[in-house]
Amino acid sequence: MTVLPPLPSAEAAIAPDLAIVPAGIFAMGENDEDKFANDTERPRHEVAIPRDFGLGVFPVTVGEFRAFRPGHAPRESADLPAVGINWIDATAYCEWLGEHTGRAYRLPTEAEWEYSCRAGSRDIFTHGNTLDTDRANYLYSEHGMKVGRGHRTPCGVFPPNAFGLFDMHGNVCEWAQDTWHPDYIGAPNDGSAWIEGGRRGWRVIRGGAWDYLPRLLRTSWRDALPEAIRRDNVGFRIACDL
């Protein structure tokens, strides 16, 4: 994993760690071997990520978000991924962090998120075609049995992917920049955010959460929520232009 050079001490105290995600080309969308793939993940299409970018090693934590909003979740451990944050909050945090550090922070595009989650893999999950509770935080088996922890876990408990990113599957869903579109017909192929058209006021979420089952943690899985809604299983991860 390549990490961005550290900021001066004052800025570093509030800025999440970032990994450098290398430019590249990948196939975005459904996997042919995935029985849970659906029309929202089609058509599979080639996307070029034109340049390296920074992405949070972890989702933004409670402690990091408190630097922006001091009263946030006062009883929660600082190393948990922050939740109860809508898309508007997440975007405001990125702008605030940029003002304090001089870096161009933002939410990742949906294409950047999937590319980073895959980390070179074409499998259903970043580590292969199956998932277990030693690799990700989720609650139910595919048969509806409770097998997981039943709550968020501190960031970094599970193994990272090949890009050095933690918790890309499960723990908390993560906001992307993009407006929600019900499929990939007409989607950009240059890694940019798909903002025009789609369902106004609804934004993409990715990754799945602690109270989900594995099919909703798949790399290609995608869903959406109103940008102003807050949920106890939705957080975010920051990106940074280099």
C-alpha positions as CSV (number, residue, x, y, z in Angstrom):
1,M,0.0,0.0,0.0
2,T,1.3,3.5,-0.9
3,V,0.1,6.2,1.5
4,L,0.0,9.9,0.8
5,P,2.9,11.9,2.5
6,P,1.9,13.1,6.0
7,L,0.5,16.6,6.4
8,P,2.0,19.1,8.9
9,S,1.2,18.0,12.4
10,A,-1.8,20.3,13.0
11,E,-3.5,19.2,9.8
12,A,-2.6,15.6,10.3
13,A,-4.4,15.5,13.6
14,I,-7.7,15.8,11.8
15,A,-7.1,14.2,8.4
16,P,-7.9,10.5,7.7
17,D,-5.1,8.4,6.3
18,L,-5.2,8.0,2.6
19,A,-3.9,5.3,0.3
20,I,-2.9,6.1,-3.3
21,V,-5.1,4.2,-5.7
22,P,-3.3,3.7,-9.0
23,A,-4.8,4.6,-12.4
24,G,-6.1,1.7,-14.4
25,I,-8.8,0.1,-16.5
26,F,-11.5,-2.3,-15.1
27,A,-14.8,-4.0,-16.0
28,M,-17.5,-2.4,-13.9
29,G,-20.7,-4.2,-13.0
30,E,-21.9,-7.7,-12.7
31,N,-19.8,-10.8,-12.5
32,D,-20.9,-13.7,-14.8
33,E,-20.6,-16.2,-11.9
34,D,-22.7,-14.1,-9.6
35,K,-26.2,-15.5,-9.1
36,F,-27.2,-12.4,-7.1
37,A,-26.3,-10.0,-9.9
38,N,-29.3,-7.8,-11.0
39,D,-30.2,-5.2,-13.6
40,T,-28.9,-2.3,-11.5
41,E,-25.4,-3.8,-12.1
42,R,-25.8,-4.1,-15.9
43,P,-24.5,-3.7,-18.5
44,R,-21.0,-4.5,-17.4
45,H,-18.8,-2.0,-19.1
46,E,-15.1,-1.0,-19.3
47,V,-14.1,2.1,-17.3
48,A,-10.7,3.9,-17.3
49,I,-9.6,5.6,-14.1
50,P,-7.3,8.1,-15.8
51,R,-5.1,9.1,-12.9
52,D,-4.0,8.1,-9.4
53,F,-6.2,9.4,-6.6
54,G,-6.2,9.2,-2.8
55,L,-8.9,7.2,-0.9
56,G,-9.4,6.8,2.8
57,V,-7.7,3.7,4.2
58,F,-10.8,3.4,6.4
59,P,-14.3,4.9,6.5
60,V,-14.3,8.2,8.3
61,T,-14.3,7.4,12.0
62,V,-16.4,8.9,14.8
63,G,-13.3,10.6,16.2
64,E,-12.5,12.2,12.8
65,F,-16.0,13.4,12.2
66,R,-16.1,14.9,15.7
67,A,-13.3,17.3,14.7
68,F,-15.8,18.7,12.2
69,R,-18.9,18.4,14.3
70,P,-17.9,18.2,18.0
71,G,-21.2,17.0,19.4
72,H,-21.4,13.9,17.1
73,A,-22.2,10.6,18.8
74,P,-20.7,11.6,22.2
75,R,-21.0,8.1,23.7
76,E,-19.5,6.2,20.9
77,S,-15.9,5.0,20.6
78,A,-13.7,7.2,18.4
79,D,-12.5,4.3,16.3
80,L,-15.9,3.2,15.0
81,P,-17.0,4.2,11.5
82,A,-19.2,7.3,11.8
83,V,-22.8,6.8,10.9
84,G,-26.0,8.9,11.0
85,I,-24.4,11.0,8.3
86,N,-26.3,12.0,5.2
87,W,-24.8,12.8,1.8
88,I,-25.0,16.5,2.5
89,D,-23.1,16.1,5.8
90,A,-20.4,14.0,4.1
91,T,-19.9,16.5,1.4
92,A,-19.7,19.3,3.9
93,Y,-17.1,17.4,5.9
94,C,-15.0,17.0,2.7
95,E,-15.2,20.8,2.0
96,W,-14.3,21.6,5.7
97,L,-11.3,19.2,5.6
98,G,-10.1,20.7,2.4
99,E,-10.2,24.2,3.9
100,H,-8.2,23.1,6.9
101,T,-5.5,21.0,5.0
102,G,-5.3,22.6,1.5
103,R,-6.1,19.3,-0.2
104,A,-9.0,18.7,-2.6
105,Y,-11.1,16.3,-0.7
106,R,-14.4,14.9,-2.0
107,L,-16.6,11.8,-2.0
108,P,-15.4,9.1,-4.4
109,T,-17.3,8.6,-7.6
110,E,-19.1,5.3,-7.9
111,A,-16.6,4.1,-10.5
112,E,-13.7,5.0,-8.2
113,W,-15.3,3.2,-5.3
114,E,-15.9,-0.1,-7.3
115,Y,-12.4,0.1,-8.8
116,S,-10.9,0.5,-5.4
117,C,-12.9,-2.3,-3.9
118,R,-11.9,-4.7,-6.6
119,A,-8.2,-3.8,-6.3
120,G,-7.5,-5.8,-9.5
121,S,-10.0,-8.6,-8.7
122,R,-12.8,-9.7,-11.0
123,D,-14.3,-11.9,-8.3
124,I,-17.6,-11.3,-6.5
125,F,-15.8,-10.0,-3.5
126,T,-12.3,-8.5,-3.3
127,H,-10.9,-11.7,-1.7
128,G,-12.7,-14.2,-3.9
129,N,-16.2,-15.5,-4.7
130,T,-17.3,-16.3,-1.1
131,L,-17.3,-14.3,2.1
132,D,-17.2,-15.2,5.8
133,T,-17.3,-13.3,9.1
134,D,-13.5,-13.4,9.4
135,R,-13.3,-11.1,6.4
136,A,-16.2,-8.7,6.8
137,N,-18.8,-7.4,9.3
138,Y,-22.3,-8.6,8.3
139,L,-25.1,-10.1,10.3
140,Y,-27.0,-12.8,8.4
141,S,-26.0,-15.8,6.3
142,E,-27.7,-16.3,2.9
143,H,-30.2,-18.6,4.7
144,G,-31.2,-15.8,7.2
145,M,-29.3,-17.2,10.2
146,K,-27.6,-14.7,12.5
147,V,-23.9,-15.3,12.1
148,G,-22.3,-11.9,12.7
149,R,-21.6,-9.5,15.5
150,G,-24.8,-7.5,15.3
151,H,-23.1,-4.1,15.6
152,R,-20.4,-2.0,14.0
153,T,-16.8,-2.9,14.6
154,P,-13.8,-0.6,14.9
155,C,-12.2,0.3,11.6
156,G,-9.5,-2.0,10.5
157,V,-10.6,-5.2,12.3
158,F,-10.7,-7.2,9.0
159,P,-8.0,-7.8,6.4
160,P,-7.4,-5.1,3.8
161,N,-7.7,-5.6,0.1
162,A,-4.8,-5.5,-2.4
163,F,-4.8,-1.7,-2.4
164,G,-4.5,-1.6,1.4
165,L,-8.1,-0.5,2.0
166,F,-10.1,-1.7,4.9
167,D,-13.8,-2.4,5.3
168,M,-14.8,-2.1,1.7
169,H,-17.2,-4.9,2.3
170,G,-19.7,-4.5,5.2
171,N,-19.5,-2.6,8.5
172,V,-21.2,0.5,7.0
173,C,-22.5,1.5,3.6
174,E,-20.7,4.3,2.0
175,W,-21.9,7.3,0.0
176,A,-20.6,8.0,-3.5
177,Q,-20.9,11.3,-5.4
178,D,-23.2,10.0,-8.0
179,T,-26.9,10.5,-8.6
180,W,-28.8,7.3,-8.6
181,H,-29.4,5.7,-12.0
182,P,-31.2,2.3,-12.1
183,D,-28.7,0.7,-14.5
184,Y,-25.5,1.5,-16.3
185,I,-27.0,2.4,-19.7
186,G,-25.3,5.6,-20.7
187,A,-22.9,5.6,-17.7
188,P,-19.6,7.5,-18.2
189,N,-16.5,5.3,-18.9
190,D,-13.9,7.8,-17.6
191,G,-14.3,7.3,-13.9
192,S,-16.2,10.5,-13.4
193,A,-19.3,10.9,-11.3
194,W,-22.6,10.4,-13.1
195,I,-24.6,13.4,-12.0
196,E,-26.9,14.3,-14.9
197,G,-30.3,12.6,-15.2
198,G,-31.2,9.8,-12.8
199,R,-33.3,10.2,-9.7
200,R,-33.0,13.7,-8.4
201,G,-32.0,14.0,-4.8
202,W,-31.0,10.3,-4.5
203,R,-27.4,9.3,-4.2
204,V,-25.5,6.0,-4.6
205,I,-24.5,3.9,-1.6
206,R,-22.0,1.0,-1.8
207,G,-20.4,-1.7,0.2
208,G,-23.1,-3.1,2.5
209,A,-23.3,-2.9,6.2
210,W,-23.1,-4.7,9.6
211,D,-26.8,-5.7,9.5
212,Y,-26.8,-7.0,5.9
213,L,-26.2,-10.5,4.4
214,P,-23.4,-11.3,2.0
215,R,-25.3,-10.7,-1.3
216,L,-25.6,-7.1,-0.3
217,L,-21.8,-6.8,0.3
218,R,-20.8,-7.8,-3.2
219,T,-18.4,-5.6,-5.0
220,S,-20.9,-4.8,-7.7
221,W,-23.8,-4.3,-5.4
222,R,-25.3,-0.8,-5.5
223,D,-28.3,1.0,-4.0
224,A,-29.4,4.5,-3.2
225,L,-30.9,6.7,-0.5
226,P,-32.3,10.3,-0.5
227,E,-29.3,12.5,0.0
228,A,-30.8,14.1,3.2
229,I,-31.5,10.9,5.0
230,R,-29.4,9.6,7.9
231,R,-29.2,5.9,8.8
232,D,-27.4,4.0,11.6
233,N,-25.6,1.9,9.0
234,V,-24.5,4.5,6.5
235,G,-21.2,6.4,6.6
236,F,-18.6,7.5,4.1
237,R,-15.0,7.4,3.0
238,I,-13.1,10.3,1.5
239,A,-11.3,10.7,-1.8
240,C,-8.6,13.2,-2.7
241,D,-7.4,14.5,-6.0
242,L,-3.6,14.3,-6.2
